Amino acid sequence: MSRITAGKTLLTFTALWAGTGPYVFDWNATHIHNPEWPPHAKFHNAQTMSLGAALGGAALTALWGRGQWSRGRLQVATTAASMYWATQLAASAYPGVALADPPARPSRKGPQTYVAAGALALNALAYVVERRRTRG
């Protein structure tokens, strides 16, 4: 069994949140069940939710799967655990994007921004902590 460490625990947390958070916050009447959304918008929402689950699963496999723990596996796990959050931050830079639907006030900065930035900061910390104890 793989050794439980602080770095792996932090990466596990952000990977699980990337894999489940989209379903917690988007599987409702404001997103996937929103009658105002056209089917293609729902397609992209579903794609994003599935991508979060896939990236979270990839990170967890790299973290806890069979085989020797190494710096290479750490890099794969950190990258997979970070991609969902990095693309969430990048999405707010696209034209016409808002972080909430009407009637809420459109904003280019919202809780998603802070959650994503926090997850990326935790992943960076986890990488630094784990890198010190892994071999190349």
C-alpha positions in Angstrom: 0.0 0.0 0.0 1.2 3.5 -0.8 2.4 5.6 2.1 0.1 8.4 3.2 1.9 11.8 3.3 0.9 15.4 3.6 1.6 16.1 -0.1 -0.4 13.1 -1.4 -3.2 14.0 1.0 -3.5 17.5 -0.4 -3.4 16.3 -4.0 -6.0 13.7 -3.2 -8.3 16.4 -1.8 -8.0 18.7 -4.8 -8.4 15.7 -7.2 -11.5 14.5 -5.4 -12.9 18.1 -5.5 -12.2 18.4 -9.2 -14.0 15.1 -9.8 -17.0 15.7 -7.7 -17.4 19.5 -7.3 -18.8 20.1 -10.8 -21.6 17.6 -10.1 -22.3 19.2 -6.7 -22.6 22.7 -8.2 -23.8 22.1 -11.8 -26.2 19.2 -11.6 -29.2 21.5 -10.8 -31.7 23.9 -12.3 -29.1 26.7 -12.7 -26.9 24.6 -15.0 -27.5 21.2 -16.6 -31.3 21.2 -15.9 -31.7 24.9 -16.8 -34.5 25.2 -19.3 -33.1 28.5 -20.5 -29.9 26.9 -21.7 -29.7 25.7 -25.2 -28.7 22.0 -25.7 -25.2 22.9 -26.9 -24.5 24.9 -23.8 -25.6 21.9 -21.7 -23.3 19.7 -23.8 -20.3 21.9 -22.8 -21.4 21.9 -19.2 -21.6 18.1 -19.3 -18.3 17.9 -21.0 -16.7 20.1 -18.2 -18.2 17.9 -15.5 -17.0 14.7 -17.2 -13.5 16.3 -17.7 -13.3 17.1 -14.0 -14.2 13.5 -13.1 -11.6 12.1 -15.7 -8.8 14.4 -14.4 -9.6 13.7 -10.8 -9.6 10.0 -11.6 -6.2 10.2 -13.4 -4.7 12.1 -10.5 -6.0 9.5 -8.0 -4.6 6.7 -10.1 -1.2 8.3 -10.3 -1.3 9.0 -6.6 -2.5 5.7 -5.3 -2.2 3.1 -8.1 0.2 0.2 -8.1 3.8 0.6 -8.7 6.6 2.5 -7.0 6.0 6.1 -6.0 8.3 8.4 -8.0 8.9 11.9 -9.0 7.4 11.1 -12.4 4.2 9.9 -10.8 4.1 13.0 -8.6 4.4 15.2 -11.7 1.5 13.3 -13.5 -0.6 13.4 -10.4 0.0 17.2 -9.8 -0.6 18.0 -13.5 -3.9 16.0 -13.6 -5.0 17.4 -10.2 -4.3 21.0 -11.5 -5.7 21.0 -15.1 -9.3 21.4 -14.2 -8.6 24.3 -11.9 -6.2 26.0 -14.4 -8.8 25.8 -17.1 -11.5 27.1 -14.8 -9.3 30.2 -14.2 -8.5 30.6 -17.9 -12.2 30.4 -18.8 -13.0 33.7 -17.2 -10.6 35.4 -19.7 -12.8 34.5 -22.7 -15.0 37.2 -24.2 -18.6 37.4 -23.0 -18.0 35.0 -20.1 -19.6 35.7 -16.7 -19.4 33.6 -13.6 -23.1 33.6 -12.9 -26.3 33.6 -15.0 -28.9 36.3 -14.8 -30.7 37.4 -12.7 -27.4 37.4 -10.7 -25.1 40.3 -11.4 -22.5 39.1 -14.1 -19.0 39.1 -12.7 -15.6 38.1 -14.0 -14.5 37.2 -10.4 -16.5 35.0 -8.1 -16.2 32.1 -5.7 -15.0 29.8 -8.6 -11.9 32.1 -9.0 -10.9 31.7 -5.3 -11.6 28.0 -5.2 -9.5 27.4 -8.3 -6.7 29.6 -7.1 -6.8 27.9 -3.7 -6.7 24.4 -5.3 -3.7 25.4 -7.4 -1.9 26.8 -4.4 -2.5 23.6 -2.5 -1.3 21.6 -5.4 1.9 23.7 -5.7 2.5 23.2 -1.9 1.9 19.5 -2.2 4.3 19.2 -5.1 7.1 21.0 -3.2 6.5 18.9 -0.1 6.4 15.6 -2.0 9.2 16.4 -4.4 11.7 16.6 -1.5 11.0 13.0 -0.5 10.8 11.4 -4.0 13.5 10.2 -6.2 13.9 11.3 -9.8 
